[in-house]
Structure formats: C-alpha cells, structure tokens
Amino acid sequence: MTSDRPEMSRNEGEQEPVVVRDRRRIDPVTGQRRTPAPSGEEAQVAESMSGTLDDELVDGSEQAAAAAEQEQPAGAASAGLQQKVDELTEDLKRVTAEYANYRKRVERDREAVIVAAKASVASDLLTVLDDLERAEAHGDLNGAFKAVADKLIATLNSAGLEAFGQEGDEFDPSVHEAVQHSTSPDVSGPTVTTVLRRGYRFADRVLRPAMVAVTDHEPAAAADENQAEQD
C-alpha cells in the first residue's frame, strides 16, 4: 500500500486532502487477483465514450421509431388515395357509359320521330297517287301534268315511300288484302292475279296493304269436272 502526500503550495498555505489508492493486485479479503482499475483520465475517457455510445443508441432508436411512425401514415394515406382514385375512375366510366346510352337513345328517338312525320305526310298523299295511277291508266296523264306527277312520285320514293303489289306475287296476308278468290290449275299456290289497289310501305312500315284478287291451285281433273258441270 502506498500513500501520496501532497506538497505544500508555495503560494497558498493550505494542505490538499490525502488520497489513498489501493494498488494491490491481490484482494486481501477474497484472495482473488484484481483487474487493474483504470487511471482517472482513462476512467473519464471510458465513461465519456460509454455515455456517447448510449446517447447515440438512444438517438438512433428514437429516429428509427419516428421514421417508422412517419412511414406508416404515409403508406396508409397512399392506399386511401389509390382507393379514392379507383372509385372516381369507376364513377367516370359509369357516367360515360350512361351518357353514351343516352345519346344513342336520343338519336334513335329523333330518327323515329322523323320517320313517323314523313310516313304521316306520305300516307296523306296516297289518295293523290291513286288518282295519278288511274289517270295514267286512262291515258290522261300527259304533258305538264305528267311532269309534275313524276316529280311528286320521285320525291316520295327518295324519302322512303315504296309501292308493292304486282300480278304474279305470292299471296302474303301481312301485306295483301284479298277481296276476290278463285281457283286454277295454272298456279301452284295462292297467287295474286289481279291488283285492284296498290299497297305502300314506308321504311319497313306498311302504310296500306294492297287490295288484290287471289287464285288458289286446283288439280286439272277437278277443273275439268267443274267445266263440264258449267257446260
């Protein structure tokens, strides 16, 4: 054991306190070898480094926790924003489809109104066409009167009016109105043999059926018997 005695200060007449350091390498109580204790400066350096390391570890942990807290709300906000974008995109697609259907429906209704208006005008002129057809059959449709009639018929045809009903057509009850009926072996089935009044359609709409005479098929033997009875 050693003792350090402080020297008297030349300027100050005071005595410094006695500091006793136990430098024995063997512990007198346990008999175990002691680990040399660091000197005062080394202890201060070690303590300073330990404190600095602890502070750095604490700061790093706090920064990592703060970064994790910031990252988690940012990710949640990004997911919420993407969901909102998806919802708005679906709404836009739905509105666009509804508007396209609305435009188609409006266009279809507009075309239907135009066709109905034209058909109504053409229907009112059917009696005029009948008079022109009878005048032509009697030879009275000529000169300037014929030129006007031709222009009227051409205008109506270009608008969509179509005449039907010809001799030799197959009888169709949906467009023909049969007012006379006869039989003959010369036809193979119900056939229009006489057109009494022409029919008209406008844009696939029948304005007036054709008034016709219909002849059905009759076997030749039955026709001969009927002829004999008439004789």
RODO-2510 file (C-alpha; in nm, 4 decimals, decimal comma):
residues 231
     n   res          X          Y          Z
     1     m     0,0000     0,0000     0,0000
     2     t     0,1314     0,3350    -0,0881
     3     s     0,0297     0,6816     0,0183
     4     d     0,0603     1,0004    -0,1665
     5     r     0,1223     1,3158     0,0376
     6     p     0,0513     1,6410    -0,1286
     7     e     0,3175     1,9042    -0,1244
     8     m     0,2664     2,2445     0,0274
     9     s     0,1770     2,5083    -0,2208
    10     r     0,4215     2,7892    -0,2330
    11     n     0,1542     3,0465    -0,2998
    12     e    -0,1136     2,9013    -0,0811
    13     g    -0,0517     2,7776     0,2668
    14     e    -0,3274     2,5225     0,2551
    15     q    -0,2776     2,1424     0,2581
    16     e    -0,4532     1,9318    -0,0075
    17     p    -0,6548     1,6292     0,1118
    18     v    -0,4801     1,2938     0,1267
    19     v    -0,5894     1,0488    -0,1439
    20     v    -0,5232     0,6804    -0,0714
    21     r    -0,5259     0,4398    -0,3639
    22     d    -0,5160     0,0656    -0,3086
    23     r    -0,2907    -0,0654    -0,5835
    24     r    -0,2580    -0,4198    -0,4505
    25     r    -0,3133    -0,6796    -0,7219
    26     i    -0,4418    -0,9424    -0,4759
    27     d    -0,7632    -0,8727    -0,2879
    28     p    -0,6757    -0,9198     0,0808
    29     v    -1,0305    -1,0275     0,1611
    30     t    -1,1102    -1,2754    -0,1205
    31     g    -0,7596    -1,3625    -0,2239
    32     q    -0,8546    -1,3195    -0,5898
    33     r    -0,6481    -1,1379    -0,8473
    34     r    -0,7776    -0,7900    -0,9112
    35     t    -0,8290    -0,6351    -1,2523
    36     p    -0,6300    -0,3196    -1,2666
    37     a    -0,8577    -0,0193    -1,2353
    38     p    -0,8108     0,2471    -1,4994
    39     s    -0,6485     0,5675    -1,4075
    40     g    -0,8534     0,8800    -1,3597
    41     e    -0,8099     1,0035    -1,7160
    42     e    -0,8803     0,6578    -1,8626
    43     a    -1,1893     0,6262    -1,6472
    44     q    -1,3105     0,9630    -1,7603
    45     v    -1,2491     0,8717    -2,1272
    46     a    -1,4210     0,5363    -2,0882
    47     e    -1,7141     0,6957    -1,9089
    48     s    -1,7356     0,9636    -2,1771
    49     m    -1,7289     0,7078    -2,4601
    50     s    -1,9886     0,4943    -2,2841
    51     g    -2,2160     0,7933    -2,2392
    52     t    -2,1708     0,8988    -2,6002
    53     l    -2,2439     0,5457    -2,7228
    54     d    -2,5547     0,5269    -2,5079
    55     d    -2,6707     0,8635    -2,6380
    56     e    -2,6127     0,7539    -2,9980
    57     l    -2,8030     0,4305    -2,9414
    58     v    -3,0913     0,6201    -2,7840
    59     d    -3,0940     0,8777    -3,0639
    60     g    -3,0816     0,6044    -3,3311
    61     s    -3,3705     0,4195    -3,1682
    62     e    -3,5757     0,7373    -3,1458
    63     q    -3,5032     0,8274    -3,5078
    64     a    -3,5936     0,4762    -3,6272
    65     a    -3,9192     0,4874    -3,4308
    66     a    -4,0013     0,8318    -3,5699
    67     a    -3,9261     0,7171    -3,9255
    68     a    -4,1470     0,4103    -3,8782
    69     e    -4,4281     0,6282    -3,7440
    70     q    -4,3950     0,8644    -4,0413
    71     e    -4,3758     0,5818    -4,2945
    72     q    -4,6847     0,4055    -4,1629
    73     p    -4,9226     0,7045    -4,2009
    74     a    -4,7711     0,7819    -4,5421
    75     g    -4,8409     0,4273    -4,6615
    76     a    -5,1961     0,4375    -4,5246
    77     a    -5,2566     0,7742    -4,6921
    78     s    -5,1225     0,6393    -5,0235
    79     a    -5,3527     0,3357    -5,0041
    80     g    -5,6515     0,5575    -4,9229
    81     l    -5,5674     0,7917    -5,2105
    82     q    -5,5401     0,4998    -5,4554
    83     q    -5,8766     0,3664    -5,3403
    84     k    -6,0330     0,7085    -5,3928
    85     v    -5,8810     0,7288    -5,7422
    86     d    -6,0217     0,3843    -5,8269
    87     e    -6,3670     0,4841    -5,7049
    88     l    -6,3631     0,8064    -5,9079
    89     t    -6,2418     0,6149    -6,2143
    90     e    -6,5305     0,3682    -6,1857
    91     d    -6,7761     0,6565    -6,1416
    92     l    -6,6365     0,8261    -6,4527
    93     k    -6,6678     0,5053    -6,6562
    94     r    -7,0258     0,4566    -6,5408
    95     v    -7,1230     0,8158    -6,6203
    96     t    -6,9542     0,7911    -6,9616
    97     a    -7,1440     0,4708    -7,0434
    98     e    -7,4733     0,6227    -6,9283
    99     y    -7,4133     0,9320    -7,1400
   100     a    -7,3294     0,7188    -7,4456
   101     n    -7,6503     0,5195    -7,3983
   102     y    -7,8440     0,8428    -7,3534
   103     r    -7,7059     0,9822    -7,6783
   104     k    -7,7946     0,6617    -7,8644
   105     r    -8,1449     0,6661    -7,7217
   106     v    -8,1965     1,0321    -7,8118
   107     e    -8,0653     0,9733    -8,1634
   108     r    -8,2903     0,6700    -8,2051
   109     d    -8,5933     0,8619    -8,0804
   110     r    -8,5103     1,1535    -8,3093
   111     e    -8,4886     0,9234    -8,6115
   112     a    -8,8159     0,7576    -8,5133
   113     v    -8,9890     1,0960    -8,4906
   114     i    -8,8553     1,1991    -8,8330
   115     v    -8,9645     0,8714    -8,9930
   116     a    -9,3089     0,8963    -8,8319
   117     a    -9,3515     1,2515    -8,9621
   118     k    -9,2500     1,1549    -9,3163
   119     a    -9,4745     0,8488    -9,3073
   120     s    -9,7692     1,0619    -9,1966
   121     v    -9,7214     1,3024    -9,4885
   122     a    -9,6793     1,0169    -9,7367
   123     s    -9,9899     0,8451    -9,6017
   124     d   -10,1963     1,1589    -9,6660
   125     l   -10,0747     1,1633   -10,0276
   126     l   -10,1693     0,8017   -10,1078
   127     t   -10,5091     0,9026   -10,2466
   128     v   -10,3341     1,1539   -10,4758
   129     l   -10,1083     0,8743   -10,6024
   130     d   -10,4153     0,6571   -10,6650
   131     d   -10,5687     0,9349   -10,8774
   132     l   -10,2449     0,9743   -11,0738
   133     e   -10,2310     0,6000   -11,1349
   134     r   -10,5917     0,5903   -11,2631
   135     a   -10,5287     0,8924   -11,4844
   136     e   -10,2256     0,7194   -11,6327
   137     a   -10,4289     0,4019   -11,6952
   138     h   -10,6895     0,6066   -11,8856
   139     g   -10,4265     0,7973   -12,0855
   140     d   -10,4993     1,1315   -11,9203
   141     l   -10,1555     1,1728   -11,7622
   142     n    -9,9522     1,3648   -12,0181
   143     g    -9,7793     1,6961   -12,0827
   144     a    -9,7005     1,9277   -11,7926
   145     f    -9,9390     1,7335   -11,5682
   146     k    -9,7282     1,4176   -11,6160
   147     a    -9,4029     1,6063   -11,5426
   148     v    -9,5435     1,7296   -11,2098
   149     a    -9,6709     1,3807   -11,1252
   150     d    -9,3326     1,2253   -11,1990
   151     k    -9,1561     1,4777   -10,9726
   152     l    -9,4009     1,4109   -10,6893
   153     i    -9,3582     1,0337   -10,7163
   154     a    -8,9772     1,0634   -10,7365
   155     t    -8,9689     1,2876   -10,4274
   156     l    -9,1799     1,0459   -10,2245
   157     n    -8,9712     0,7493   -10,3365
   158     s    -8,6480     0,9252   -10,2390
   159     a    -8,7965     0,9978    -9,8956
   160     g    -8,8606     0,6263    -9,8399
   161     l    -9,2045     0,5520    -9,9874
   162     e    -9,2230     0,2184   -10,1696
   163     a    -9,5118     0,0726   -10,3685
   164     f    -9,5823    -0,3032   -10,3740
   165     g    -9,8386    -0,5390   -10,5148
   166     q    -9,7788    -0,6918   -10,8591
   167     e    -9,9643    -0,9588   -11,0508
   168     g    -9,7931    -1,2934   -11,0059
   169     d    -9,6723    -1,2224   -10,6499
   170     e    -9,7193    -1,4919   -10,3891
   171     f   -10,0117    -1,4056   -10,1650
   172     d    -9,8962    -1,2694    -9,8267
   173     p   -10,1772    -1,1888    -9,5812
   174     s    -9,9494    -0,9463    -9,3927
   175     v    -9,9279    -0,7107    -9,6922
   176     h   -10,2161    -0,8217    -9,9171
   177     e   -10,5889    -0,7789    -9,8645
   178     a   -10,7749    -1,0443   -10,0646
   179     v   -11,1165    -0,9257   -10,1884
   180     q   -11,1652    -1,1849   -10,4646
   181     h   -11,0863    -1,5543   -10,4726
   182     s   -11,0704    -1,8145   -10,7498
   183     t   -10,9002    -2,1459   -10,8365
   184     s   -10,6927    -2,2561   -11,1318
   185     p   -10,4557    -2,5417   -11,2254
   186     d   -10,2196    -2,2830   -11,3719
   187     v   -10,0878    -2,1728   -11,0299
   188     s    -9,9031    -2,3821   -10,7726
   189     g   -10,0314    -2,1931   -10,4689
   190     p   -10,2151    -1,8806   -10,3594
   191     t   -10,1112    -1,6186   -10,6136
   192     v   -10,2022    -1,2557   -10,6744
   193     t   -10,3690    -1,2477   -11,0138
   194     t   -10,5255    -0,9002   -11,0089
   195     v   -10,4206    -0,5823   -10,8267
   196     l   -10,7227    -0,3670   -10,7504
   197     r   -10,5339    -0,1097   -10,5430
   198     r   -10,1603    -0,0773   -10,4960
   199     g   -10,0107    -0,1056   -10,1490
   200     y    -9,7443     0,1191    -9,9963
   201     r    -9,4811     0,0885    -9,7240
   202     f    -9,2529     0,3493    -9,5703
   203     a    -8,9261     0,2491    -9,4002
   204     d    -9,0435    -0,1099    -9,3457
   205     r    -9,3765     0,0186    -9,2140
   206     v    -9,6860    -0,0873    -9,4097
   207     l    -9,8947     0,2228    -9,4674
   208     r   -10,1630     0,0430    -9,6654
   209     p   -10,1989    -0,3224    -9,7757
   210     a   -10,2534    -0,3989   -10,1427
   211     m   -10,6076    -0,4887   -10,2403
   212     v   -10,5847    -0,7958   -10,4671
   213     a   -10,7641    -1,0918   -10,6196
   214     v   -10,6158    -1,4298   -10,5250
   215     t   -10,6162    -1,7542   -10,7197
   216     d   -10,5523    -2,0885   -10,5476
   217     h   -10,4218    -2,4075   -10,7068
   218     e   -10,6777    -2,6584   -10,8318
   219     p   -10,5959    -3,0019   -10,9783
   220     a   -10,6672    -3,0418   -11,3531
   221     a   -10,9246    -3,3227   -11,3040
   222     a   -11,1303    -3,1121   -11,0680
   223     a   -11,1079    -2,8212   -11,3102
   224     d   -11,2406    -3,0405   -11,5949
   225     e   -11,5319    -3,1594   -11,3803
   226     n   -11,6196    -2,8029   -11,2899
   227     q   -11,6042    -2,7031   -11,6543
   228     a   -11,8298    -2,9941   -11,7520
   229     e   -12,0825    -2,9014   -11,4887
   230     q   -12,0836    -2,5436   -11,6134
   231     d   -12,1396    -2,6660   -11,9717
***
